[in-house]
Structure formats: C-alpha cells, structure tokens
Amino acid sequence: MSFNPNELILERVRSVEAYDPATNTLIGRYTQIEEPSLKTSAEGLDVVDAMGTPIHTFYKNQQATFDGTNSLFSLDLAASQFGSKKKMATADDKVLVPASETITIGAGGKIVLQHVPAGESGAEVKYVQVINENNTFGQTYEVSPTAGDGKFTIDAAAKTITMPEGTEGTVFVNYEYESDSAAVISKETDKVPATQKLLIHAIFRDPCNANLVYAGVIACPRAQLDPTSVELSLKSDGKHAFSYKLKKPYCDANGRLFDIIVSEK
C-alpha cells in the first residue's frame, strides 16, 4: 500500500534554510523557530449581471507569505533583511571595532587600555574625559606629542595613555581598534533583500500512532524578506521576527509558489 498521508500532527518547524537560487549556496540557517505561519492571498474580481448579482469570480495576483520568529538574534538573518552580507574579519582584512572604557588613573598618570588603538599615528585617542564623583563629565584632555596642561600623550603599541602630572580619578576613553576575530553587518539605504530559495523543515507525527514520525519540507522556489518593517528587539528575552514574501518564479509555466512534501522515510 502506498504512503498516503492526510491528517497529521505538525510537531514543530525544526529549521529554515535560505539558499541562493542561482548557485544553491546556503545563505542562512535558522533553528529556533517560533510561531511559524504560512498564508496565501489572492485578489478577487467579481463578474456581475445587470442587477449586480455575482455570476463568477476571477482570482489573480496569488501570493503567499511565510512569517515567524527566531528565538535568538541571528546575524545571518539580519544581514539578509538588510540586503547585505556578513563580513568576517581575517588577519589580512580586519574589522574596526569601537571601544569605550572607564578606567582609573594609575601611578604616574598612566592609563592602560584593553586594546591597541587604531587611527592616526600619535593621535589614536584624541580626547580623554574625567568622570566626576557624581558621575558627570569633568575636564576634557586632548592628545599632544608632549605632556602639558590639559594635554596627554599616547603610546598606542603599549596601549598606554599618560595624563598630566597630578591627574587622579577615573576617566572615560573612546577609541577604535582592529580585530581579526569579529563580524559586522551593515544596513545601507540603497540595498534591499535578495531573492532566496527557502526550505522549511518540519516534523510530523501520525495522529493514530505518535511513535510514527514523518519528515516534512515546505519548498519555496522564490522568497524575499519583507524590508518594509524590520524590528530587532534589543532585549535579552527579545525575539527576531521575519516575514518572507513568496512569489512564483516569473518564467515558471506552472506558477508554483511552494510545495509541501511529507516523506514516510
């Protein structure tokens, strides 16, 4: 007897994979999917008689959407939503990372940074601001080749700033450093999400025998992330929402939006 499934328990969507439709290269894989939803829509055009009674309805512009939330913030997903690519730093192509530190001035007016600052030689850190006891900013010091009133010197290679003699307390320092172990994604106003191919992997169970588990895949040949409203929750318990618009491949004679495939094996 051939496998002929009908009513099934959809246990969960276990992952969503996004591919480049031209090369089939994996772009992103999201494994913490919550509240997935697949919706279809169409525009109806009624044909009416002289009295306005509907005779027939034609449907056009059939589309679909796949919405969901990833439980964890995903750099790959955000990059796709921004229409960009994730850049990973290497030893030959480092990433500039902003750093802000609050440091207590040590003996001899020395301030030791966590990283080697990058930038103009001798002026890798341009300003240092004193933090008062009431947590307000006090005097601002400026970098100089030689120490002096209101001036500090810097030895970038040693990660050391030397404040004027007698300066004490805590200071705020902002600078940039180069990292070969970092990743960056950018949002640019002239970029939009690229068209992707989606594979939505799901787990099904037989309602009469829950021990029977079936593999399911929703295959979407043409999907594009909706950039009209992308919200990244900046909270520890925040979720990463997404919405794909599914459209038929324009040159596909069958007008296929997606396939729902359930396999017994």
N, C-alpha and C positions, 0 to 999 in steps of 0.2 A: 504494500500500500504506500502510495506516495505521500510525502510530507505535505500537509495542507492545513497550516495554522490559521486560526481565526481570532478568537478571544484569548488574549494573553495578559499576563501581569507584567507591566513595564516596571522593573525594579528600579532602574536608575540609568541616567546617561553617564557613562563612565569617563568619556573623554571627547573632546572636539579637536579635530586636526584640520589645519588650514594649509593648503598647498598652492604653489604657483601653477596655474592651469597649463602653462606652456611647457614647463620643464618637469612638473611633478615634484619639485623640490619642497621639502617641508619648511613652512614659514613659522608656524607656531603650533604648540600642543598644550591644551588646557584640560586639567584633570580633576578640578574641584568644582564641577558644575552644579549650580543650584537653580531651581525654578526654570528649567528649560521649557520653551513654548514654541511650537511650530504653527503658524497661522497662514491661511491663504485668503486672497481677496480678489474681487473682480468688479468691474463696472457694468451695471445692467442698463440696457436701452429697451424700453417698452415700445412695442408696436400696438397702436390703439385704433379702434374704428372711429366712425364719425361722432359717436356718443362718448368717446373717451374710454371705452371699455378695453382693457388689455387683451390683446389677441395672442401675442407671443413676446418673449423677452430674449433679446440677444445679449450675450455677455462678451466683454472684451477686456483688454488690459489685465489679464490674470497674472497676479504676482503672489509672492509669499514672503514671510519674514520668519527668521529664527532668532528668538530673544533668550537671554539667560544672564546668569551672574556667575562669575568665578569667585570662589570663596577667598582666594588670595589675590593680591595685586600681582599682575603679570606684566613684566616689561615687554615681552613679545607681543602681547595683545595690545598694549598701549601704543607701541610703535606702529602696529597695523592700523589702529584707529587714527593715528596722526598722519598716516600716509608716509611714514619714514621707515628707516631700518635701524636696528640696534647696532651701535658701534661698540666693539670690544677692544680695549686698549692692548697694545703689544709693546715689547721693548723698543721697537722701531717706530711705533705710532702711539705715543702716549696721550692720555686724556688730561686736560687741565681740570683740577678739582678745587672748588672754593673751600677755604677753611676759615673758621672763626674760633678764636681761642681766648679764654680768660685765664691769665697767668699772673702768679705772684712774683714780683721782682725779687731776684736773689741777691746774693752778696756781690758787691761791686757793680750794682745796677744791671746785672745780667738777666736776660730773658731768653729761655731756651724753648724753641718751637718744636712741635711734634714732627714736622716735615721740612724738607728743604724747599724754601720758597722759590718760585719761578717768576720771571719777569725781567725788567730792565736791570742790567748788572749794576750792583751797588744801590739799587732802589727797589729791590724785590718787595719790600714792605714800605709803603710810602708814609703811613701815619700810624701812630700808637696813641690810644686814648686812655687816660687814667679813669678808673672807676672809683667814685667816692664811696664812703662808708654807707651812705643812704641809697646806694645803687644807682646814682645819677652819674653822668659823664662829667669829668673834670677837665683838666688841661689836655690839649691835643699836642703831641710832639710830632715833628716832621723829620724824615730821614735826611742825613747830611754826610758828606765824606769825612767830616771831623766833628767830634763832640762839641757841644756848646749849649748855651741857654735855649731851652725849648727844642733841642735837636738830639737825635740819636744816630748811632752808627749800626751797620748790619754786616755780619759775616754769614752770607747765605749758606755756604758749604758746611759751616759748623752749626747751622740752624740757630745762630745766636744774635740777639739784639743787645746793644749796650746803651743804657739810659744815662742821662747826665748824672754826675756825682751827687749823691744825697737824695736821689729819687727813690721813694719807697711806695709800698702798697700793691695794688692789683691793677692790671691794665687789660685792655681789650685790643686784640690784634686780628686783622683780617688780611688774608693773602690768598694766593693760588699756588698749588704745587702740581707737579707732573706725576701721573700714576700709570704704571704698566699693568695694573690689576684693577681695572674699573670698566664700567659700561655706561653708555649715555644714549638717550633717545631725545629727539628734538621735535617740537611742534612748530611748523612753519606755515605761514598763511597761504602759500601758493601750492601746498601739497594736499592731496585727497587720498583716501584709502584705495588701494589697488584691488582689482577683481581677483578673487581667490576661488579655489575649489574646496568644498567642505566635506569632511567625513565625520558624521556624528555617530559615535559608537554607543550602543545601548545594550543592556542586559534584560532579557525577558525570561519569565518563568511560566510554566504550564499551570493554569488555574486548578486543574484536577490532580496534578502531581507536582508539588512545589520543588521537588528534587530535580525535575527536568528543567535544565537551563538552556536557553537559546541565545545565540549571538545575533544582534541586530545592528544594522548600519543604515543611516539616512545619508544618502549621497547627493550632494548638491553641486552640479557642474559649474554654476556661476553664482557667486555670492560676493556681496560688497558690504563692508561695515558701514553703517549709517553715521556720518560725521556731524549731523545737524545738532546733536546734543550728546556730548560725551562728558560724563561726570565721574571723576575719580574721588572716591571718598578717602579723605586723609585722616582716618581714624583707625585705631588698632583693630576694631571689630568691623571695619568697613568692608564692603564687597566691591567687586569690579564688574560693573554691568556692561553688557554689549548688545548690539542689535544688528543683525545681518539682513540685508535685502536680497532676496533670491529672485533671479530673473532667468528666463530661458537664454541659452546661447543663441545669439541672433541668427546665426546661419544653420541652426539645428532645425531640420524639417519637422521634427516631432514636437518641438516646443516644450521640451522636458524641463520642469522646474526642479524636481527631486525624485529620488527613488527611495522607498522604504523596503529594506531587504531583511528577511529573517531566515536564519540558517539553523537547521537541526544539528549540524555538526560543526 
